[in-house]
Amino acid sequence: MADKLQNQGTARVERPRARRYPFVTSVELTDLQSEVHLQEQATDLSLYGCGVAAHKSFPAGTKVRIRITHTGSNFAALGRVAYATVDGDMGIVFTRVEPNDQVILEKWIGQLRDK
């Protein structure tokens, strides 16, 4: 799936770098600049980002702190909104993941891969 970003009249296509797996769980997003906080739902997960179904979305390019809670574990990272649709869907690219959080992410991806 290719997602288009508009940049001063030119289109750039961002393609997922890894397979995305359906993944429905709670996600918290915080805009790093305004500190606006959203409690939403993840829709998919990959090693490099996730999809979010939101009632209100942040614009593409917004830098965010993300926290995902699943099966008693918490994953936290810094990210950027890669795309946002008028329907509220957002694609988040992870930009900084600490080693402990990377272990949690890889564990979840492994469980999703095995299904």
KOLNU-58021 format. One record per residue (C-alpha): residue in three letters; x, y, z. Coordinates in Angstrom, 2 decimals, always signed. Layout:
+-----+---------+---------+---------+
!   r !      xx !      yy !      zz !
+-----+---------+---------+---------+
! ALA !       X !       Y !       Z !
...
+-----+---------+---------+---------+
//
This chain:
+-----+---------+---------+---------+
!   r !      xx !      yy !      zz !
+-----+---------+---------+---------+
! MET !   +0.00 !   +0.00 !   +0.00 !
! ALA !   +1.47 !   +3.35 !   -0.99 !
! ASP !   +0.63 !   +6.49 !   +0.90 !
! LYS !   +1.00 !   +9.86 !   -0.78 !
! LEU !   +2.31 !  +12.92 !   +1.01 !
! GLN !   +1.84 !  +16.33 !   -0.52 !
! ASN !   +4.90 !  +18.58 !   -0.49 !
! GLN !   +4.37 !  +21.95 !   -2.17 !
! GLY !   +2.52 !  +20.52 !   -5.13 !
! THR !   +4.69 !  +17.44 !   -5.66 !
! ALA !   +3.68 !  +13.98 !   -4.51 !
! ARG !   +6.06 !  +11.68 !   -2.68 !
! VAL !   +5.15 !   +8.04 !   -2.15 !
! GLU !   +6.13 !   +6.36 !   +1.11 !
! ARG !   +6.03 !   +2.60 !   +1.10 !
! PRO !   +6.08 !   +0.45 !   +4.23 !
! ARG !   +9.56 !   -0.98 !   +4.81 !
! ALA !   +8.28 !   -4.12 !   +6.52 !
! ARG !   +5.17 !   -6.27 !   +6.47 !
! ARG !   +2.24 !   -4.81 !   +8.39 !
! TYR !   +0.19 !   -7.11 !  +10.60 !
! PRO !   -3.38 !   -6.46 !  +11.76 !
! PHE !   -3.04 !   -5.34 !  +15.37 !
! VAL !   -5.93 !   -3.83 !  +17.32 !
! THR !   -5.07 !   -2.36 !  +20.69 !
! SER !   -4.98 !   +0.88 !  +22.67 !
! VAL !   -2.55 !   +3.58 !  +21.60 !
! GLU !   -1.75 !   +6.97 !  +23.11 !
! LEU !   -0.31 !   +9.75 !  +20.94 !
! THR !   +1.09 !  +13.03 !  +22.21 !
! ASP !   +2.06 !  +15.89 !  +19.90 !
! LEU !   +5.58 !  +16.83 !  +21.05 !
! GLN !   +5.09 !  +20.51 !  +20.21 !
! SER !   +1.60 !  +21.27 !  +21.56 !
! GLU !   +1.39 !  +18.40 !  +24.11 !
! VAL !   -2.10 !  +17.57 !  +22.76 !
! HIS !   -2.89 !  +14.02 !  +23.82 !
! LEU !   -5.03 !  +11.49 !  +21.89 !
! GLN !   -6.26 !   +8.10 !  +23.13 !
! GLU !   -6.98 !   +6.03 !  +20.02 !
! GLN !   -6.79 !   +2.51 !  +18.56 !
! ALA !   -3.96 !   +0.90 !  +16.60 !
! THR !   -5.05 !   -0.95 !  +13.45 !
! ASP !   -1.79 !   -2.52 !  +12.29 !
! LEU !   +1.84 !   -2.88 !  +13.34 !
! SER !   +5.22 !   -3.32 !  +11.67 !
! LEU !   +8.84 !   -3.09 !  +12.82 !
! TYR !   +8.92 !   +0.54 !  +11.61 !
! GLY !   +5.51 !   +1.96 !  +12.48 !
! CYS !   +1.80 !   +1.45 !  +12.94 !
! GLY !   -1.59 !   +2.48 !  +11.68 !
! VAL !   -4.00 !   +4.36 !  +13.96 !
! ALA !   -7.75 !   +4.83 !  +13.66 !
! ALA !   -8.44 !   +8.21 !  +15.25 !
! HIS !  -11.47 !  +10.36 !  +15.94 !
! LYS !   -9.22 !  +13.37 !  +15.36 !
! SER !   -5.87 !  +13.10 !  +13.59 !
! PHE !   -2.65 !  +15.07 !  +13.71 !
! PRO !   -1.41 !  +16.53 !  +10.41 !
! ALA !   +1.26 !  +14.71 !   +8.40 !
! GLY !   +4.72 !  +15.60 !   +9.69 !
! THR !   +3.66 !  +16.01 !  +13.33 !
! LYS !   +6.28 !  +14.64 !  +15.74 !
! VAL !   +4.66 !  +12.44 !  +18.37 !
! ARG !   +5.35 !  +10.32 !  +21.41 !
! ILE !   +3.54 !   +7.01 !  +21.08 !
! ARG !   +2.66 !   +4.44 !  +23.71 !
! ILE !   +1.05 !   +1.13 !  +22.79 !
! THR !   -0.37 !   -1.17 !  +25.45 !
! HIS !   -0.94 !   -4.84 !  +24.60 !
! THR !   -1.20 !   -8.03 !  +26.72 !
! GLY !   +0.22 !   -6.35 !  +29.82 !
! SER !   +3.24 !   -4.85 !  +28.04 !
! ASN !   +3.90 !   -1.23 !  +27.13 !
! PHE !   +5.84 !   -0.05 !  +24.09 !
! ALA !   +6.95 !   +3.58 !  +23.82 !
! ALA !   +8.71 !   +5.42 !  +21.01 !
! LEU !   +9.08 !   +8.73 !  +19.28 !
! GLY !   +7.51 !   +8.95 !  +15.86 !
! ARG !   +6.22 !  +11.09 !  +13.05 !
! VAL !   +2.83 !  +11.15 !  +11.35 !
! ALA !   +3.61 !   +9.87 !   +7.84 !
! TYR !   +0.07 !  +10.43 !   +6.57 !
! ALA !   -3.34 !  +11.45 !   +7.84 !
! THR !   -6.63 !  +10.94 !   +6.01 !
! VAL !   -9.83 !  +12.96 !   +6.26 !
! ASP !  -11.42 !   +9.88 !   +7.86 !
! GLY !   -9.00 !  +10.10 !  +10.80 !
! ASP !   -6.63 !   +7.30 !   +9.87 !
! MET !   -2.95 !   +7.99 !  +10.50 !
! GLY !   +0.26 !   +6.21 !   +9.69 !
! ILE !   +2.96 !   +6.60 !  +12.32 !
! VAL !   +6.63 !   +5.99 !  +11.52 !
! PHE !   +8.78 !   +5.16 !  +14.54 !
! THR !  +11.79 !   +7.51 !  +14.58 !
! ARG !  +13.39 !   +6.55 !  +17.90 !
! VAL !  +12.91 !   +3.27 !  +19.76 !
! GLU !  +14.87 !   +2.46 !  +22.91 !
! PRO !  +16.43 !   -1.05 !  +23.09 !
! ASN !  +13.97 !   -2.36 !  +25.73 !
! ASP !  +11.03 !   -1.16 !  +23.65 !
! GLN !  +12.54 !   -2.72 !  +20.51 !
! VAL !  +12.55 !   -6.09 !  +22.30 !
! ILE !   +8.83 !   -5.71 !  +23.10 !
! LEU !   +8.05 !   -4.69 !  +19.50 !
! GLU !   +9.96 !   -7.65 !  +18.07 !
! LYS !   +8.17 !  -10.01 !  +20.47 !
! TRP !   +4.76 !   -8.73 !  +19.34 !
! ILE !   +5.74 !   -8.97 !  +15.65 !
! GLY !   +6.94 !  -12.54 !  +16.25 !
! GLN !   +3.60 !  -13.46 !  +17.83 !
! LEU !   +1.69 !  -11.86 !  +14.93 !
! ARG !   +3.89 !  -13.62 !  +12.37 !
! ASP !   +3.20 !  -16.99 !  +14.02 !
! LYS !   -0.60 !  -16.62 !  +13.78 !
+-----+---------+---------+---------+
//
